[in-house]
Amino acid sequence: MLSEKVRDGSKFISCHYDGSYTQWPVSSDNRQPEPLENLVPYGPFPCKAISKIYWQTTKNGLPYIIFQGGMPRASYGDRHSISVVHGSQQTAFDFTSRVIDFFIIFSSEPTAEFDDPSAMVVLAEEELVVIDLKTAGWPAVHPPYLASLHCSAITCSHHVSNIPLKLWERIISAGSKQNIHYSNMPWPIDGGTNIAPDPPQRDLLLTGHEDGTVRFWDASGVCLHLLYKLSTVRVFLTDADPNDNMNTLGEDEWPPLRKVGTFDPYSDDPRLGIQKIYLCKYSGYLAVAGTAGQVLVMELNDEDAEHVVDHAEADLLQDQEGYRWKGHEKLKTRDGPVRFEAGFQPFVLVQCQPPAVVTSLALHSEWKLVAFGTSHGFGLFDHQQKRLVFVKCTLHPSDQLALEGPLSRVKSLKKSLRQSFRRIRRSRVSSRKRRGGSGNASEVQEANAKFDQDALQEMELAPVQRKIEARSAEDSFTGFVRTLYFADTFLRDSSRHCPSLWAGTNGGTVYAFCLRVPPAERRMDEPVRAEQAKEIQLMHRAPVVGILVLDGRSTPLPEPLEVAHDLSKSPDMQGSHQLLVVSEEQFKVFTLPKVSSKLKLKLTALEGCRVRKVTVANFGSCKTDDYSENDLAVLTNLGDIQIISLPFLKLQIRYPCIRKEDVSGIASCVFTKYGQGFYLISPSEFERFSLSTKWLVEPRCIVDVPEVTSNNHVHNKSGMENAARKSRASGRSSGDYGEDERKSGRLMEHALLNDESE
């Protein structure tokens, strides 16, 4: 039995394990008191225990009775609930994770006779929920920065810098329409003063999740604020009804349950998981690819709409003999029109066959083309004409593991040993040929024995210590498409440039396709045509993780529509272009259109590491706005980040960033366009880092704390507000703070982005 004293002191409440509570009088008599009231709120059938109860009398005479548990055991024994009763109103708030504790926040004048409850704060196992008790219907309060710890696993991330104002406002508008069921009450838990300057630009971080959702986060400042949530579930037939509303309440339902919170313990179908995201900030087109080979192309609509999503299939095996898919089936789609809420709405679905994980994605909004790749090949789709342009199968006859289903990068021990000994035998044969058969038999045997010993020792070396060597074409997943890239460059001859598509595979192969995109006036009448123009095979056969074309000024080609919006200079088409191919083990520059080797940097042989992520970052001077340069930001499997100059491939600096043991952190890292980055330090927390001295985003706040003097008098520290005003006026980036303020003990800083309060 638990008890709670009523605040007026005349009685107290006890709650019991049979789901009842009892009201007792408080008196000075020694006689055993008779209960004033005994009630089983959800009886008469057996109920769960009430573990905590709160009773508060208000100024209108009607008490607030709030208790945890007490639900009918047979039907609701697995529910985690807190019930609120006030007069004729009664609601049981249903949480999807175990309730740990709750408390009540009051809003009253110091002279008021009663303390009226204004909000209920509930700490659940997976989230923190606040219920507004002042507004009719008791709606939940929208959390300003907190997210459920395990709402759904993050499967991919995509960062877009410097979002145009119009697109930014449309995304915020779509997100606000999703939050109409929330209360207008401000978040009641706060503290401190944010003194970080206003961010100089608008940045978006898009996270793809296992449940088929994409969340849009405001990544402009320190705190990640959720702006908008996109769900791809409506396109497919799943066990969940897309018309379900967690906040609807049936009129005749008893107990009157209402789901609250954002944590969803169930992922309806793992095939819904988002694997790749690409957003064009100028056109508003969004491409999203998933685990079951689905590629959705979406456009932004400010109103709710109901329309049919067009379907197209891309057979990447091209009916080749001897291949049979053994993995999961594709997702079933809905027939007929589908209703979508305001925001990004899909208008076409491309389904890859076999329905393997989409491993690479590229979108060119100016040409209205989307490219996608899996472990079996890649394809090109015209989303304006809604027509498949071509598919290319990259599957090698030995890539049987690519047909087994969920992608696994772990090879069997037997196969790894077999391939290692094959390399030993090939190297032994080549060494015999070099010796030309000369020498006696004993010298040959001694040399072979020494070679076998050296080879076995090399096999035992850690992967980061291996040298660059030619990999066997029999290695698994050689057809795995790692990267896709659109470029307008010189592919056939040096006099005419044309649109092109480049694809890099896990086996060190680069495919280049020449594209013929009709002019705008005939775009809907003539089809887009593609023809393979080049095929490059890297000698060491290392996986290709990045492809980049540099123009005549050795500058990376601008993004689609960037020149049309006067946000970038037109590329130099007079000088010769260069092709940069980044593999896991080296960087190599080729001249175009002849594709002759010009320059290379052997990263693995010299540094003992392998490339995991690479991007082009613009580094600006912190002293002048007139100078900036483009360099490569490279993340390796050792967790360090290297800055390499373009186009000369010179190592500028190296930073240790992520622990090399943190494999998930390295895999989740995403770079920004201006030399920053994010990576997951837990399933729900992003660490943010900056490689640029100009673009810094760091937490800066002050907290008023009492100061105890020698006479034990408590005073507030002076000058806090002045310091806050001074800090707010100190430039456009937090790197502009003076050294005096950096050393101030009043500044409290930490690196967890989702724990900062505005």
N, C-alpha and C positions, 0 to 999 in steps of 0.2 A: 504494500500500500504506500502511495506517495501522497503528500499533502501540500497545499498551497494556501497561504493566509490571504484572505480578502483584504484589500487595502484600507477599507474603512474600520477594520479591527473588530467588528461585531461578530464575525463568523469566519470559518475557514473551510476549504474544500479538500476532500480526499478523493484520489482516483484509485481504481482497483484493477486487478488482473482479469476480472470477468467482463471488462468493458463498461463498467459503471463508474459514476462519481457521486459523492455524497456531500451535502452541505450541512455543517455542524455549527451550532451556536457557541459563542465564547462567553463563559461566565466564571465567576469566582466560587461558585458552589462546588461542594465535594460530590454532589450527586452525579451519577452517570448521565450525560446529556442525551436527549433524544434527537435523532437527525431531523433537520428541517426539511430536507428533500433528498430522495435517492432516485437516481435516474440512469437508465441504460439508453444512451442516445440512439443507438442503432439496433436495439433489441426487437423482438423478444428472443430471437435465436442467439446461440452462443457467439460472443464477440471476442476480438483480440483485446489485449490489455491496453489501457490508457496509461502511457508512460510519463506524460507531463500534462499539467493543466494550468490555465491562467484564467483568472476571473477579475474583471474590472468594471465597476459601476461608473456610468457616465452621467453627464448633467441632465439628460432626459429621463433618467431613472432606469433605462434598460441596460443590463450588464452585457459586456463582451465576455463570452465564454469561448476560450480557445484551448483545444486539447489535441494531443498527438496520439494516433491510434484509435482503438475502439470500433473498428470496422467489423461487419459480420464475418466470422471466421470461415464459413463454408465457401462463400462467393468472392470475398475480397481479402482473403488471408495473406495474399502476396503483395498487397498494395502498401505503399508508404504514404501516409496521408496525415494532414493536419486540418482539423475542422474548426470553422469560425461560426459562432452563433451570436446573432445580435437581433433581439426581438423576433420578427417573423423571417428574417434572412438567415439562411444556413447554407454553407458551402463546404464541401470536403475537397481540399486542394490535394491533387494526386501527383506525387513526385515519382520520377522514374529511377531514382536512386535512394538509398537509405537516408532517412532524416537523422541528422546527428543532434541538432539542437535548434531552438528558435528563441527570439526575444522580441519585445515590443518597443517601438519608438513612440514617444508622446509629443504632442504639440499643444502647449497650454501656456497661458499667461502665469507669471509667478503668483498673482493674487487669485487665480481661479480656484474654485472649490474642488473641482474634479479635473483629473488628468485624462483627457480624451486620447485614446490610441490613434495614431496617424498612419503607422506602417508596421508590418510584421516582417522581420528579417529571418529567413530560414537558411540554415547551413545544412545542405545535403552532402552526401558523400562525393558527388561529382560537380556541384555547382553551388552558387550563392543566389538565392531568389528573394526579392523584396515584393511584398503585396501591399498595395495602396488601400488602406482601410477608411479613407475619407471620401473616396469617389464611389458613386453607386456602382454596384456590380463587383467591387473589389478587384480591379484589374491588376495585373503584374506591372512592375516598373521596369522599363527597358534598361538593361545594364549598359553603362556608357563605354566600358572597355573590357569587361570580363567576358570570357567565353568558357563554355563547359570544358573541363579538363580532358574529357575523352568523348566529345560530341560525335566525332567520326574521324578516323585516322586520316591524316594529311598524306596524300599520295603524290602530289606534285605542286610546284609553285611557279608563278610567272609574274615578273615585275615589269611595269610600264612607267616610264618617267615622263614628267612634264605633260600631264593630261590637259587638253584644251578645256577651257571653262565651260563651254556648252555641253560637252560630253560629261563632264564632272557633275554639272547640275542635273542632267537627265538621269544619271545613275543614282544620285541622292534622292531625286524625286521618286524613282521606282522603289528604292529602299524604304522611303517614308510611307508608301502605300502598304508595305508589308507590316508596318508597325502600328496600324490604326487601332489594334486591340490593346495596345499598351497604355498605361496611365501617362498623363502629362506631368505627374509629380517629378521633380528633379531627384536624381539619385541621392538618398539621404546620408550616405556615408562618404565623407570627404575629409580633407585636412591638408594643410600646407598651401603654399602659393607657387604656382608654376611661373618661373621666371625665364623660361626658354623663349627665344625670339620667335616670331611667326615664321613658318617655313617659307622659303623663297619660291617654291613651286609645288604643284599638286602631283603626288605619286600614288600609284595603285599597286597593291600586292594582291594577286589572285591566288587562292589556294584551292586545289582540287581535292575532293574527299572520296572516301571509299563508298559512301552512300549515294554517289552520283550528283553531289552538289558542288557548286563553285561559289566561294565566298569572296566578296570584294572588300578589301581593307584599305582604309586611308592610312598610307604609310608615309605621309608628308612629314610628320613630326615624330616625337618619341613614342607616343601611344598608338597602338594599332586599333583604330575604330572601325567596327563593322558597318559598312555602308549599305550593302545589298547582298542578298543570298539568291542564287540561281539554282534551280533544280532541273535536272534532265529526266526525271522519272516519268513525267507525264507522257513522254513520247512512247514509252514501252509498257507492256503488260506485265505488272508485278503483283505481288500479294497485297500491296498497300493500295488503298483507294486514293487517288490524287485529290479527291474532293473532301477528304477528311479534314476537319478543322479541330485542332487540339483545344480550342478555346470555346467551342460551342457547348451549350448546356441544355440538356433535354428538359422540357417542362415537367414531365411526370416521372423523371428519373429519381430513384431512391436507392441508396444514398445519393445526394446531389453532387456527383463527382465532377471535377474540372481539372484537366491536365495543365500543369504549369511547368515552366523551365524549358530549357533548350536541349537538355541531354536526351539523346535517343539511344537506348541500349541495343537496338537491333539494326543491323544492316540488312536490308531486305534481300539483296542479291549482290554477291561480290563482283559480278560482271558489270555492275553499274559504275564501278570505280573509275575516277577520272585519272588519266595518265599524262595527257598533254593538253596545254592551253596556249592559244595564240590570239591576242587582241590587237586589232588595228585601231589606234586612237584617233585617226583622222576620218575614217569612214564609219566607224562604229560596228564593223563586222567582227564577229567572235567565232573562232573554231575551237571545238572541244572534242577530244578523242578519249575513248575508254578502253576498258580491259577486254571487252568482247569484240574488238574490231570495229566499233561504231565511231563514226566521225560526224559530228553535228555542226552545221554552219548556221549561225544566228545573226540577226540584225536587231537593232534597238528600236522598240516601239513604246511610245509613251502611254498607250491605252491598252486595256484588255482586248484580246482578239481571239477569234476562233477560226482556225484554218487547217487544211490538210498539209501534213509534212510529206514532201515528195521523197521517194525512196530510190536508191540506186545501189547496185551490187558491183563490187570490184573483185573478180576472181584472180587472185595473185598467183595461183598455181597454173593458171591458163590451161587447165585440163591436161596437165602432164601426167604421164603414166607412172605408176609405182609409188605415188604419194597418197597417204590416207591420214586425215586429221583425226587424232585420238583425244582431243581436248574437249573443252566445254562447248555447248551449243551457242548460237547467236541469240540475242535477246529478241523476243517477239514484240512486234510493233502494233500499235493501235490502228484499227481501221477507221476511216472517216475523219471528220474534223475533230481537232483537239483544242480545248480552250486553254489559253495561256494568259497569265497575269501580266501587267505592265512590266516592261524591262526587256531583257534579251529573249527573243522568241525564235526557236529553230524553224527554218523553212525548207531545209533539205537534210536528208540522212544518207550517208554513204556507208554501206556495210561491207567490210572486208571479208573475203572468204579465202582461207579458213579464218574463223573469228578469233584470231590471236590478238595479243596485246599490241596496241599501237605504240610504236617505239620512237617515232619522230613525226613532226608536224610542221608545216610551213604554209603561210597564207600571204597572197599578194593581192591586196584589195584593189589596186589599180588595174590589174589584168583580170580580176575576178576569178582567180584560180586558187585552189587549195591542193597541197601535196601531202601525202601520208605514207608512212612506211611501217612495216611489221618485220617479224623474223623471217618472212617468206619473200618479201619484195616491197615494191613501192608503186604508187600510182598517182595520177594527176586528174583532178576533177574540175570541170568548168561549172562554177556554181551560179553563173548568170544564165547559161543555157540549160543548166541542170543535166549535164552530159559528161560521161566518162571520156577523157581524152585518150589515156593509154594506161597500161599496167606493165610492170617489168618484174619478172620472177628472178630473184637472186639466190634461190635455194640451191645449195650444193648437194650432190648425191649422198654425201656422208652426213648431212645435217638432219639426221633422224630425230635428234633430241628436240629440234624445232617443231616437230609434229606431235610431241607427247602431251602438249596441253600448256598449263601454266609455265611461264618462262622460268627456267632454273639455270643459274650461272654456275652451278656446282657440277663438275664432271665426275664421273666414277673414277675411283682410284685405279682400277684395272686399265681403263682407257688412257688415263694420264701416264701411267707407267709404260704402256705400249707405245704411245706417241714419243715419249722421251727416249726409249731405246731405239726407235726408228731414226730419230735424229742422230743418235750416237753411231748407228750403223752407216748412215749416209755420210757423216763426217769422217768415219774411218775409211770408207771407200775413197772419198776425195783426198784424204791424206796419203793413201797408197798411190793414187794416181800422181800426186805431186812428187812423191819420191821416185816415180818411174820404175818401180820394181827393183831398184838397185839395193845392194847391201845383202848381208847374209841373213839366214832365217832367224838366228838368235836376236839380232838387232831389231828385226821386224816385230818379233814377239814381245821384246822388251818395250818397244815403242807403243805397241798396241795395249800392253798391260798398263803402262803409264797413262795412256790416253783414257782408258776405261776408268782408272782411278780418278783422274781429273774431271772426267765427265760426271761421275757419280757425285763428286764433291760439289760440282756446279749445280747438280740437281737439288742438293740439300741446302743451297743458299736461299736466303729469304727472297721473295719476289722482287723487293725493291733493289736488290743487288744484281739482278740479271742484266746482261748486256743485250744490245739490239742484235737479234738474229732472225733469219728468215723463218717464219712460222709455216707449218705444214698446211697445205690446202685442205687436209683432212680434218683439221680442227673443227669442233662443233660451232654452230652459229656463225659461220662465215658470211651467210646471207643476211644476217641481222642488220637492218638499216638504222644507223646511229644518228645521221644528220641529213637534213634537206635544206637547200638554199636556192633562192631565186636571185638572178642577176641579169642585168642588161649589159652585155659585154661582147667582145670579139671572140667568137667561137669557131667560125669557119675560115675567115680570112681577116686580114688587118684593115680592110677598107670598109667593111660593113659590120655594124654591131647589131645584135638581135637579142630578144628575151631568151633566157636559158634556165634550165633546172638542173641542179647538181645534187647528187646523192652519194653518201659515203657509207660503207658497210663495215661490219666487224672483221672482215677478212682483208682489209686494206685496199679495197677496190673503190674507185671513184667513177661514177657514171655521169656524163654530161649530155643533156638533151637540148637540141635547138628547137625553140618554140616559135610558131607563127600565130600571133594574136591579131585578129582583124582590127582595123581602125574603128573608132567609136560609132561612126555612122553605119557600119555594116556588122557591128559586134553581135547582134542577135540573128543575123542571117547566115553568116559564114562560120563554120566550126573552127575551133582552135586545133592546130595540127602540131605534132611533135615528131622529131626524128632524132635518133641517137647519133651524136656527133663524135664523142670521145669516150674512151674507157682507159683509165689509168690504174695500173696495178703497182702498189708500193712493194718494193722488194722485201721488206721485213714483215709485210702482211699484218701490221698492227692495226687495231681498230681505229677508224677515222672518227674523230670526235668533233671536228669543226672544219668548215670550208668558208673561205672569204675571198672576195675579188677586190683588188685595189685598182683605182683608176690611174690616169696618167700622172697625177700629183701624188701617187702612193697613198691616197686617202680611201678609206672604205666607202663603198657605194652607199648612197643615202637610202633611207627606208622608203617604202612605197608611199606616194603622195606627199612626201616631205618637201620636195622641190616645188610641187604645185601649190603648196601653202606658204611658199617663201620662207621656210624654216631651215633651209639648207641650200648650199650652193649646188649648181648643176654639176654633175660629174664631168671630169675632163675626158673627152672622147678623142682628143688629138694625139696624146701620147699613148704608149703601149700599156696595156693592162697586165696585171700580175695575179696569179692564183696562189693563194696560201692554203695548203692542206695541213691540218693539225691532226696527227695521230696520237695514240697514247704514249709513243716513245720518241717522236721527233716532230719538228716543224720544217716544212719544205715549201720553198717558193718556186713557182714555175712561171715562165713567160707565156703570154697568150698572143695569138691563137696556136702557136706551135707546140705548146706544152713541153718546153725544154727546161730541164732543171737549172735553176739560177743560184739558189742559196738554201742552206739547211742548217738546223740546229739540232744536234742529237742530245735530247734532254736526258733520256734514260742512261745512255752510255756515260754521260758526263756527271749527272747529278744523282743517279741512282733512284729515280722516282718515275712515276707515270702520270700522265695528264688525265684528270677526271672531268673537269669543267673548264671551258675557255670562252671568253667573250671579249669584244672590243669595248674599251672604256675610254671616255673622254676626260682627261685630267687638265683642269684649268689652273692658272696661276692664282694664288691667294693675294698677290700684290697688284696685279693688273688684270683687267677684263679683256685685254687685247690679245692675250696669248693662251693657247691651249694646244694639247697634242693628243693623238689617239695612240693608245698602247694596248697590248694584249694583257688581260688579267687571267691568270692561269691558276687553277686549284689542282694540287697533286694528291696522290694517295697517301702522302705523308702528312697531309693537313696543312701544308704551307702554301702561301700564295706568292706567286712570282709575277713581276711586272716586266714584260718583254717589249722592246721598242719595235715599231713598224717604220719602214719595211726591212730594217737591217737585222732584226732578230737578235738584239743585244739585251742581255739580262740587266735590268736597271736596279732592282732591289728585291729582296725576299723577306716575307713576313711569316712568322709562325702564327697560325690562326686557329686551327682545329686539331684536337688530339688525333694522332694517326690511328688510335684504337677506336675512335668514334666513327664507325663506318656509316651509320645512319646520318650523322651530322654532315659528313662529306657528301653523301649521296643527295641530301636535301638542299645543298647550298645553291643559291641563285644570286647572280650578280645584277647590279643595276647599271644603267648607261653611264653614270657619272662616278664610278669607282667605289660604290658601296656594295654591301651584300647582306644576305640573311641566311641563317642555317638553323635547324631545329636542335635545341639542347634537351628537349623532351618532346613527347608527342603533342604538347600544346604550347610550347614556349619557343619563340624565335630569339636568337641572338643576332644583334645587328653590328656590323663592323664597317669601317670606312678606310679606304686606301688613299683618299684624297685629302689634302690639307684644306682645300676650299670648301668641300661639301661635307660638313660634319653634322651629325644629328646625335646629340647626347642629352641625357636627362639633367635638368637643372631646376631645383626647387628649394624653397626655404620653409622651415617649420618653426612657428612660434613656440618656444618652450620656456617654462618658468625658470627664473634664475634665482638661486638661493644666495642671499648676501651673508656676510659674517654675522649679522644680527638676526639671521633666520627669517628675514622678511623676503617675501616672494615678489619679484618684479618681472615684468616682461622685458625682453631684450629690446633695446631701442634701435631705431634705424632700419627695421625690417622692411617697412613699406618703401622707404627711400631706396633701399638696395634693390627691391623688386622693380621699382620704376626705372632706376638706373640701368638695370640689366635688360629690361625690355627695350630700351632705347639704344642698345649697343650693337647696331649692325644687323645684317640679314642672316648670319650663320653663327652658331654657337662657338665657332672657332674665333670670333671677334672679341671674346671676353679678355680682359686684362689679367695679368699674372696675379695681381692682388686679389681679385675676386676668385681666381682659380684656387688660391690657397686658403680662402675663407672657410673656416670650420662650420659656417652656417649652411653651406651647400651640401645637400645630401644627394649622392649619385649612386645609381646601380644600373645594371644592364638588362633587366627583364622588362621587355616592352609592354607586357600586358599587366604589369603591376603598378603602373604609374597612374596617379589621379590628377585630373585637370585642376 
